[in-house]
């Protein structure tokens, strides 16, 4: 599955601001498994003419929205953080593991 298809299957739709940011972050994580989220936010911010804070907030909003409407990817009862979600989806996507 493509990254965008995985996100949409998890309830994150393209109309959410964080959708494109999340797609880009996951694509970066697929290439570099030792990524640092703060560096990823900065990189995406530069390419999108935005700040790292806005990128982080948009991604967090998209993940939180997904967890509210379709909590399939929740790894525990706790709220999932951005880096865990990005890593999990990147791993599943690059290894062609169906998560739904």
N, C-alpha and C positions, 0 to 999 in steps of 0.2 A: 504494500500500500504506500502511496505517496504521503508525504507529511501532511499536506492540506486535507487529504481524505481522512487520515487518522484524527486530526483535530475536529473535523466536522462530525465524524462518527462519535466523538466524545462530547459533542454539544457546543463546540466553539465554532461559531459561524463567521464567515468573512466580513460581516458588517461590524463586528467588534473591532475597536481600534487596535487591540493587542494581537489580533489574529496574524497580521503580516509580520509583526515583530517576533511573535512566537515561531512562525515558520522559519524566519531567518535565523533565530537563535538555535533551533533544532538542526538546521542545515549546518551551522557552524559546529555544533556539538558532534554531528556525525563525522565530520572531518577531523576534529581535534577533541579526543575523548578527555583530555586533561584541561578542559576549558575552565576559565574563571568567569562566573556570571558578570561580575562588575566590568571586566574587559569586554565581554560580549555586548553588554548594554552600551558601552562607549562606542564600540565598532558599529553597531546598528544605528546608534544615535547620529554618528557622523554621516552614514549613508542615507539616513532619512531626514537629515537636517533637524534633529531634535536633541534633547538632552538625555543622558543616561537615566536620570530620575524618571522622566516621562516614559521611557522604554520599559523600565522595571515596573512602573505602575500599570501600564497598559497590559503587560504580560500577566501581572498578578490579577488584574481585573478579569482577563479572559479565563484564567485557570479557576478563579473563584466562581465565576459564572458557570463554568462546566461542572464544578463540584456540586453546585446547587441543583442543577437541572438533570444531571446524568452522572451520578457518582460511581461510575464503573472503574475508573482508573485510580481511585483512592487506594493508596497502598496501606493505609492504617486508618484508625478512627480519627487521628489528628488531621489538621489542615495540612495539605501538601505544600511544600515550598517550591518556588520557581525552578531552582537548579535540579531538584529531584524530578520534577515533572519533565523538564527539558531532557535530562539524561535518560529517563525511562522511555520516553517517546523516541528519542534518537536511537537508542539501542534496539528497540523493537522494530523501528523503521529500517535500520541498516541491516538487521538480521532477518528481515521479512517475517517477523513474528506477529501473528494476529492477536491483538489484545482485546478484541470485542467478540 
